Amino acid sequence: MLKIITGRSKSGKTEQLFKLLKDNAETYSESLLFVPEQFSFNAEKNILLNYRDSLHKITVVSFTSFSNELKRFYGGSAGKSISDSTRIMFMRKAIKQLEGELQLFKSASAAINSIETLTSAITEFKQAAISSEELMQISSIYSDTLLGVKLHDLSLIMSTYDALISNKYIDPNDDLEIAY
């Protein structure tokens, strides 16, 4: 059973969640609690301190640990995970390779702020499971606009970046796309 709890801050979501977990632990064999990375430690601590009798039936799962578990179970790619600094280095290299083809971002490789901004944009696309092919398709719809030009450049940058890292590194931002 999937239960999604929503509400404003301080509305009692956490208390409701842990009451449901305790109830489920009495009824079902196991409960999974999906949390963003930054909340996994606190969720595990809360369960350890308050639900010792149900501890073996409640598992806290971050999105990254769930992705890793899927890779272990179904088989996944092996390789070195790329660091932020290495990601920026390869992003700069991708932009440099594309300088003759880019329309809007042709001078972006000169400024570290531009590279970091483009890296952040590509990261957001990857985390939303948006591929460079999808960006290219959307750019063709808006080809006569600034948005179309921007999406076209971003698609080229993303596909070149992916090609550069594909043989040596794994980008954790691709986990959602791999799992999909």
C-alpha distance (Angstrom), angle and dihedral (degrees) to the residues before:
residue distance angle dihedral
M1 . . .
L2 3.79 . .
K3 3.78 117.7 .
I4 3.80 121.5 -176.5
I5 3.79 117.3 -164.8
T6 3.79 118.9 -161.0
G7 3.77 133.7 175.2
R8 3.75 146.0 118.0
S9 3.77 125.0 -68.2
K10 3.82 113.1 -71.6
S11 3.83 92.1 13.7
G12 3.83 94.6 123.2
K13 3.82 99.9 -98.7
T14 3.79 94.3 136.2
E15 3.81 94.3 49.4
Q16 3.81 90.2 47.0
L17 3.80 90.7 48.8
F18 3.79 95.0 51.8
K19 3.81 91.9 44.9
L20 3.82 88.3 54.2
L21 3.80 90.6 48.0
K22 3.79 91.3 52.2
D23 3.81 91.9 47.3
N24 3.81 91.3 47.8
A25 3.80 91.4 48.9
E26 3.81 88.6 58.2
T27 3.82 92.6 48.2
Y28 3.79 106.4 31.4
S29 3.78 133.7 42.9
E30 3.81 96.6 -120.0
S31 3.79 142.1 5.6
L32 3.79 126.8 -159.2
L33 3.78 120.5 -152.2
F34 3.82 111.7 -160.4
V35 3.79 112.9 -156.5
P36 3.80 136.1 164.6
E37 3.82 114.1 -97.8
Q38 3.80 94.1 -101.9
F39 3.83 92.5 58.1
S40 3.81 100.4 44.4
F41 3.83 96.0 90.5
N42 3.81 93.8 49.2
A43 3.80 92.4 45.5
E44 3.81 91.8 50.7
K45 3.80 90.7 46.4
N46 3.82 91.2 50.3
I47 3.81 91.9 50.9
L48 3.80 92.1 46.0
L49 3.82 92.9 50.3
N50 3.80 99.7 39.7
Y51 3.80 108.6 25.7
R52 3.81 106.8 41.6
D53 3.83 93.0 143.6
S54 3.81 90.8 55.1
L55 3.79 96.6 36.7
H56 3.80 94.7 111.6
K57 3.82 91.4 52.0
I58 3.84 99.8 50.2
T59 3.80 121.4 71.4
V60 3.79 123.0 -174.3
V61 3.79 110.5 -146.2
S62 3.79 125.3 -171.5
F63 3.78 118.5 -157.6
T64 3.80 90.8 -109.6
S65 3.79 94.2 48.5
F66 3.82 89.9 47.9
S67 3.79 90.4 51.5
N68 3.81 90.5 48.6
E69 3.81 90.9 48.8
L70 3.81 90.3 51.7
K71 3.81 89.8 51.3
R72 3.81 91.6 49.6
F73 3.80 92.6 47.6
Y74 3.80 99.9 41.7
G75 3.77 98.7 25.4
G76 3.72 121.5 -100.2
S77 3.70 142.9 -168.3
A78 3.74 120.3 -65.2
G79 3.74 124.3 -148.6
K80 3.75 144.7 97.3
S81 3.78 116.3 -54.8
I82 3.79 111.7 -121.1
S83 3.81 118.9 -118.0
D84 3.80 124.5 -138.1
S85 3.79 92.9 -107.3
T86 3.82 92.3 49.0
R87 3.81 89.5 47.3
I88 3.82 90.0 55.3
M89 3.80 91.3 47.0
F90 3.81 91.7 53.5
M91 3.80 91.3 43.4
R92 3.81 89.5 56.0
K93 3.80 90.3 48.3
A94 3.83 90.8 50.3
I95 3.81 91.9 50.8
K96 3.82 91.1 47.4
Q97 3.82 90.6 52.4
L98 3.80 90.5 51.5
E99 3.82 100.2 44.0
G100 3.82 92.5 113.3
E101 3.83 92.8 49.2
L102 3.80 101.3 41.7
Q103 3.77 118.6 93.5
L104 3.80 104.8 -176.3
F105 3.80 102.8 21.9
K106 3.83 100.7 38.9
S107 3.81 93.7 122.0
A108 3.81 96.0 38.7
S109 3.81 95.4 103.1
A110 3.81 90.8 69.2
A111 3.81 96.2 62.4
I112 3.80 121.9 60.7
N113 3.83 90.2 -154.2
S114 3.80 90.0 58.6
I115 3.79 91.9 48.6
E116 3.80 91.7 49.5
T117 3.81 90.8 48.1
L118 3.81 92.0 49.9
T119 3.81 90.9 45.8
S120 3.79 89.0 52.0
A121 3.83 91.5 49.2
I122 3.82 92.4 49.7
T123 3.82 89.7 47.2
E124 3.80 90.4 53.9
F125 3.81 91.4 49.8
K126 3.80 91.0 50.0
Q127 3.80 93.0 47.3
A128 3.80 88.2 52.9
A129 3.85 90.1 48.3
I130 3.82 92.2 -116.0
S131 3.80 110.5 151.0
S132 3.78 129.4 -150.8
E133 3.82 87.7 -112.6
E134 3.80 90.7 57.6
L135 3.80 90.7 48.8
M136 3.81 89.6 51.8
Q137 3.82 91.6 50.6
I138 3.79 92.0 50.4
S139 3.81 91.5 45.7
S140 3.80 90.1 57.3
I141 3.81 90.2 56.2
Y142 3.81 90.3 55.0
S143 3.81 96.9 32.4
D144 3.82 95.1 135.9
T145 3.80 94.1 53.3
L146 3.79 136.8 74.9
L147 3.81 88.1 -112.9
G148 3.80 90.7 56.3
V149 3.81 92.2 50.1
K150 3.81 91.4 47.5
L151 3.83 93.2 49.1
H152 3.82 90.6 46.5
D153 3.81 91.2 53.9
L154 3.81 92.2 44.6
S155 3.80 90.5 50.8
L156 3.81 91.5 52.0
I157 3.80 92.0 46.6
M158 3.80 92.9 47.6
S159 3.80 95.0 49.1
T160 3.82 92.3 45.9
Y161 3.80 91.3 47.9
D162 3.82 90.6 49.7
A163 3.80 90.9 49.8
L164 3.81 91.5 50.4
I165 3.81 95.3 52.6
S166 3.81 98.7 34.2
N167 3.81 97.7 92.4
K168 3.79 98.3 43.4
Y169 3.79 112.8 23.3
I170 3.77 143.6 37.5
D171 3.78 116.7 -138.3
P172 3.84 108.7 -145.2
N173 3.81 86.9 -150.4
D174 3.81 86.8 71.3
D175 3.82 92.7 60.8
L176 3.79 93.7 97.1
E177 3.80 92.0 50.3
I178 3.82 91.0 47.1
A179 3.81 92.0 48.7
Y180 3.81 90.8 47.3
